Amino acid sequence: MKRLLPLIVGVLLVAAPVFAQTAAKPKKEGKEAKSASESKSMSATGKVTAVAADSVAVKGKKGDWTFSVDKDTTVVAKGASHKMAAMKADNKPAVITEFVSVGDDVSVKYHDMGATKHAATVTVKAPSAAPAKKGKKK
């Protein structure tokens, strides 16, 4: 009996930090889950109805949206990486109007910031139809 008591006390001392960590984990996960839901990314798809240096307006099947755009907004479009590199070499700021135009089919991933929707990524799926160039006939 005298040997059993120190053994039980030793096991409890070793196990105490484990029990303390499992009790603290649900609180930490609750905070992480809350912040993850606040920064949840949403998406919208449609045609661009207006574009400016600081915003993009999109009309989709489910509604109309206006997204704020800033230097952190990423634009994915055909030829955008080459154009971006050329602008950077000329020390010109990149403006969304260089890559997105009215009539383009786009998909926008955004964060709802309360009164405004911030566009994180604008992907140009199909550019608006450009007038056909006349080619040489053979």
Secondary structure, DSSP 8 states (H G I E B T S, - for coil): -TTHHHHHHHHHHHHHHHHHHHHHHHHHHHHHHHHHHHT--EEEEEEEEEEETTEEEEEETTEEEEEE--TT-EEE-TTHHHHHHHHHHTT----GGGT--TT-EEEEEEEE-SSSEEEEEEEEEE------------
